[in-house]
Amino acid sequence: MAQTDQPLLNKVALVTGAGRGIGKAIALAFAGAGAAVVC
């Protein structure tokens, strides 16, 4: 298996409270790691 800079590729992250603050930062971090984010 090849290493990737997106370790969460093909994964889904469910983040509650992602409209602002810490939730938003976490959602952006998950998206940056390759996850599909559901808010």
TORFI-574940 format. One line per field, with one value per atom (N, C-alpha, C): residue number from 1; residue in one letter; atom name; x negated, y, z negated. Coordinates in steps of 0.2 Angstrom, whole numbers. Layout:
BEGIN
num <- c(NUM,...)
residu <- c(A,...)
atome <- c(CA,...)
px <- c(X,...)
py <- c(Y,...)
pz <- c(Z,...)
! end
This chain:
BEGIN
num <- c(1,1,1,2,2,2,3,3,3,4,4,4,5,5,5,6,6,6,7,7,7,8,8,8,9,9,9,10,10,10,11,11,11,12,12,12,13,13,13,14,14,14,15,15,15,16,16,16,17,17,17,18,18,18,19,19,19,20,20,20,21,21,21,22,22,22,23,23,23,24,24,24,25,25,25,26,26,26,27,27,27,28,28,28,29,29,29,30,30,30,31,31,31,32,32,32,33,33,33,34,34,34,35,35,35,36,36,36,37,37,37,38,38,38,39,39,39)
residu <- c(M,M,M,A,A,A,Q,Q,Q,T,T,T,D,D,D,Q,Q,Q,P,P,P,L,L,L,L,L,L,N,N,N,K,K,K,V,V,V,A,A,A,L,L,L,V,V,V,T,T,T,G,G,G,A,A,A,G,G,G,R,R,R,G,G,G,I,I,I,G,G,G,K,K,K,A,A,A,I,I,I,A,A,A,L,L,L,A,A,A,F,F,F,A,A,A,G,G,G,A,A,A,G,G,G,A,A,A,A,A,A,V,V,V,V,V,V,C,C,C)
atome <- c(N,CA,C,N,CA,C,N,CA,C,N,CA,C,N,CA,C,N,CA,C,N,CA,C,N,CA,C,N,CA,C,N,CA,C,N,CA,C,N,CA,C,N,CA,C,N,CA,C,N,CA,C,N,CA,C,N,CA,C,N,CA,C,N,CA,C,N,CA,C,N,CA,C,N,CA,C,N,CA,C,N,CA,C,N,CA,C,N,CA,C,N,CA,C,N,CA,C,N,CA,C,N,CA,C,N,CA,C,N,CA,C,N,CA,C,N,CA,C,N,CA,C,N,CA,C,N,CA,C,N,CA,C,N,CA,C)
px <- c(-4,0,-4,-3,-7,-5,-10,-9,-6,-2,1,1,2,2,9,14,21,23,21,23,30,34,42,45,42,45,50,56,61,64,64,67,72,76,81,81,80,80,87,90,96,94,95,92,99,100,106,103,107,104,99,99,93,94,99,101,95,92,88,83,78,74,70,70,66,69,75,78,77,76,74,67,63,56,55,58,58,61,66,69,64,61,56,50,48,42,44,50,52,52,55,55,48,44,37,33,35,32,36,41,44,51,53,60,65,71,77,80,82,84,92,95,103,103,107,108,115)
py <- c(-6,0,6,11,17,22,26,31,37,40,46,52,58,64,65,61,61,55,54,47,46,51,49,49,48,48,42,43,38,37,41,41,47,46,51,53,60,62,66,65,68,73,80,85,89,89,93,99,105,111,114,112,114,121,125,132,137,136,141,138,141,139,133,129,123,118,117,113,114,121,123,121,122,120,113,109,101,99,102,100,102,108,109,105,103,98,91,89,82,83,88,89,90,93,93,87,82,76,71,73,69,67,68,65,69,66,69,71,78,80,82,79,80,85,90,95,95)
pz <- c(0,0,0,4,5,-1,-3,-8,-4,-8,-5,-10,-7,-12,-14,-12,-14,-17,-24,-27,-28,-27,-28,-21,-16,-9,-9,-6,-6,-13,-17,-24,-25,-29,-30,-38,-39,-46,-47,-52,-55,-60,-59,-64,-66,-72,-75,-77,-76,-78,-74,-67,-63,-60,-62,-59,-61,-67,-70,-75,-77,-82,-81,-87,-87,-82,-81,-77,-69,-68,-61,-60,-64,-64,-63,-66,-66,-59,-57,-50,-45,-45,-40,-40,-46,-47,-44,-45,-42,-35,-32,-25,-22,-25,-23,-23,-27,-27,-23,-19,-13,-15,-21,-22,-19,-18,-16,-22,-23,-30,-29,-34,-35,-41,-40,-46,-48)
! end
